[in-house]
Amino acid sequence: MPTYLTPSEANALVDAIQASLPAMYATIAPSDRQEAFAAEANAILELVEPQHHMALFERLESIVLLTRGFERPLAANG
């Protein structure tokens, strides 16, 4: 039986991704930001029980929407 992250553990990883967005804007080309975020997001989703995917996906999606697809830094939208 696989071991999954708890929802709180997964949310902590999403918090970490969100906190690292300024570094992403400084180090990753604008054209590659969505792909970089998607790779991190998909990795987290693979570690979460399927029944928790939708809630986690909605949280990740909110970051994409707030940044307008990573065209704008999160702080500029807050």
C-alpha positions as CSV (number, residue, x, y, z in Angstrom):
1,M,0.0,0.0,0.0
2,P,1.5,3.3,-1.0
3,T,2.2,6.0,1.6
4,Y,0.7,9.4,0.7
5,L,1.3,12.9,2.1
6,T,-1.4,14.2,4.4
7,P,-3.3,17.2,3.2
8,S,-1.5,19.4,5.6
9,E,1.9,18.1,4.4
10,A,0.9,18.7,0.8
11,N,-0.3,22.2,1.6
12,A,3.0,22.9,3.3
13,L,4.7,22.0,0.0
14,V,2.4,24.4,-1.9
15,D,3.3,27.1,0.7
16,A,6.9,26.4,-0.1
17,I,6.3,26.7,-3.8
18,Q,4.4,30.0,-3.3
19,A,7.2,31.3,-1.1
20,S,9.8,30.5,-3.7
21,L,8.0,32.4,-6.5
22,P,10.3,35.4,-6.2
23,A,13.3,33.2,-6.8
24,M,11.6,31.6,-9.7
25,Y,11.0,35.0,-11.3
26,A,14.7,35.8,-10.8
27,T,16.1,32.6,-12.2
28,I,13.7,31.1,-14.7
29,A,12.9,32.7,-18.1
30,P,9.3,33.9,-18.4
31,S,8.6,31.4,-21.2
32,D,9.6,28.5,-18.9
33,R,7.8,29.6,-15.7
34,Q,4.5,27.7,-16.3
35,E,6.4,24.5,-17.2
36,A,8.6,24.8,-14.0
37,F,5.5,25.4,-11.8
38,A,3.6,22.5,-13.5
39,A,6.5,20.1,-12.8
40,E,6.5,21.0,-9.1
41,A,2.7,20.9,-8.9
42,N,2.5,17.5,-10.6
43,A,5.1,16.1,-8.4
44,I,3.1,17.1,-5.3
45,L,-0.1,15.8,-6.8
46,E,1.5,12.4,-7.3
47,L,2.3,12.2,-3.6
48,V,-1.3,12.9,-2.5
49,E,-4.2,10.5,-2.2
50,P,-6.5,10.8,-5.3
51,Q,-9.4,11.9,-3.0
52,H,-7.4,15.0,-2.1
53,H,-6.3,16.0,-5.6
54,M,-9.1,18.4,-6.4
55,A,-8.6,20.5,-3.3
56,L,-4.9,20.7,-3.9
57,F,-5.4,21.3,-7.6
58,E,-7.7,24.3,-6.8
59,R,-5.1,25.7,-4.5
60,L,-2.3,25.4,-7.1
61,E,-4.6,26.8,-9.8
62,S,-5.3,29.9,-7.6
63,I,-1.6,30.7,-7.7
64,V,-1.6,30.5,-11.5
65,L,-4.7,32.8,-11.7
66,L,-3.3,35.3,-9.2
67,T,-0.1,35.6,-11.2
68,R,-1.9,35.7,-14.5
69,G,-0.1,32.6,-15.7
70,F,3.2,33.8,-14.2
71,E,3.2,37.0,-16.2
72,R,3.1,39.0,-13.0
73,P,4.7,38.4,-9.6
74,L,2.4,37.3,-6.9
75,A,3.1,40.4,-4.7
76,A,1.9,42.6,-7.5
77,N,-1.4,41.0,-7.4
78,G,-1.9,40.9,-3.7
